Amino acid sequence: MPGQLILNLSLRDIHPAVMIKCHNVLDDIDHCLTAQTSPHLTEMEHGTRDFIDGTLADVLRGDVTLAHDRPTVFSPFGLGVLDLAVGYHIYRTALRTGRATEIPGFFPGLKRW
């Protein structure tokens, strides 16, 4: 579906025949094109990296603008910021709902968010 954003979190579930028809944004191109990830299999099957539009950094800087003419697949192979975002959300939810257990001094000198 045009304009759809697909988060390729498992990194191995999207067939190369689908990947090649989408816009593709990766966190790190060389890193993501290893370990038989969907982008890696697409590169091997088609013999090119031309299906990759750019990196997340390219998009955030405005160096890459994606049209809404087809779906965009984002493949975050090893992107620790997603782990941090989920952890922060869980932490804030635990604080808000009274489920957090503070351990004073666990991180010396760190101020509470």
N, C-alpha and C positions, 0 to 999 in steps of 0.2 A: 504494500500500500504506500503510495507516495507520501513523503513527509514523516513517515514512521521512524522512530528511533529504537533500535534493537541493541540491548546491552548483551554482548557476547561473553557472559561471565564464565561459562564453563569452558569456553574457547575451543571446543571440539564438536559442537553440535550442529553447526551450520555447514551444509554441503557446499563445495566449491561452485557448483552450478548456481547456487543462490548468492554466494558471496560476490561473484563476478558481476552480478546484475545490480549491486547496491553501491552506494557510496561507502567507503571504508576509512575509518579513522582509528589509529592505533596509538597507544601510549608511547611505545618505543618500537620502531619498525624492525630493526635488526633483532631485538629480543623477541618480539612477537612472531617473527618468521623462523621459529625453531620448534622443536618438540611436537611436530605434527599438529599444530593448532589449525583451526579452520583457515586462517590467512596463509599459513605455511603450506597447507595442502593445496590451496588455490594457486599459490605461486608455483608449486611443483607441477600442478596439472596444466597450467596455462603458460608456464615458462616466462613469466614477467611479473613485475611489481606494479605495473601501470594501473591496476585496479585499486591501488591505495591512493586516497586523496590527500592524506597527510596525517599529522599527529595531533593529539589533543592540544599541545602547545601551539601548533600552527593555527588551530581554530580559535583558541583563546586570544592569540595575538592579532587575529583578523587576517592572517596570511592566507588562510584557506576559508572560502565561503562555500557552503554546500547548498545547492539548489534543492527544492522540495519535489523534484521530479521522480524520485525513487527513494526507497528506504535507506537509512544510514545505519551501518553496523559499527558500533564502538567496541573494540577489543582491548580491554585493559589488562594485558598480560603482566602481572607483577606490579600493578599500580597500587602502592601502599596507601595512597590517599583515600581510596575507597574503604579500606579497612579502618582507617582513622575516622572517617565520616560515620561509619556504622557504629564503631566503638563509642564515639562521642554522643551519638543519638541514644544509644543504650544507657550510657552514663547519665545524660541529662534526664532521661525518662526515669531512671532509678532514683535520682535525686528528687524529682518532682513527685513521685509516688511514694516516697519514704522507704524505698527498698534498698537504698545504697547503705553500705557500711563503711564509714570512714575509718581509715587506719592512720592515726596521726603519726607524722614523721616517715611514712612509707617512701615518699619522695622528698627528701630534705630540701628546704628552700623553695619548693614549688608552691605557688599560690593557687588556691582553688579557683576554678573557672566560674 
